[in-house]
Amino acid sequence: MLKNALKQCGLIAILRGVKPLEVAAIGLKLYEAGFRIIEVPLNSPEPYDSIRTLRTTLPADCLVGAGTVLTTDQVAAVKRAGGEIIVMPHSDPLVIAAAKQAGMACAPGVATVTEAFAALAAGADVLKMFPAEQLGAHVVKAWRAVIPHEIALLPVGGITPENLAAFIDAGASGFGLGSALYKPDLSAEQVGQHANKFVAAWCAVQEQRSK
């Protein structure tokens, strides 16, 4: 499911700070814009309630999961809430294994090639390159030369509609989008506007590359 979702749209919404009462409207705006993967970081207010709400609100082809997952107990709680993907800032092999054993996709955070291959050996489905601001597009290009092409590289941190193309040209498969897409207290309409800008930038690059 994760590969299919990334093929439809390589943009992952990170809703850090979202509240359960507002998450359904925001999720629907993201889905309308074209997003097919949404994560609720666990340091958000009542994150499991938000995950549960998204999962019951959105169509089945939209993956819902958790970010900032640090422990195996949290993996289990995300599963109970209906989550389908575990996103981590680090690459603890125990957390990766727990996610895979629970039947969920896993995107651990890595910042070096050594960490990347260790995460893949532990069962990672994709690699979250974090923080992208520090790594830069040149590092994505270097990694792409040695990481198997079928493994998605997903830079996270500081990605905007304006710099997205440079990372894709370097070999990025998609992106996790945080504060440039969503910040607490933004309305669903505002998030939808940001989402449309990101999707337009993504589609423009894909169209250019297909020529």
Protein Blocks (a to p, Z undefined) as FASTA:
>chain_A
ZZmmmmmoccdcddehiafklmmmmmmmmmmnopabdcddfkbghkllmmmmmmmmpcfk
lccddehifbfklmmmmmmnopabdcdfblcfklmmmmmmnopacddddfbfklmmmmmm
nopabdcdddfklnommlmmmmmmmgcfklccddeehiafklmmmmmmnopabdcdfklm
pcghiafklmmmmmmmmmmmmmmmmmmmmZZ
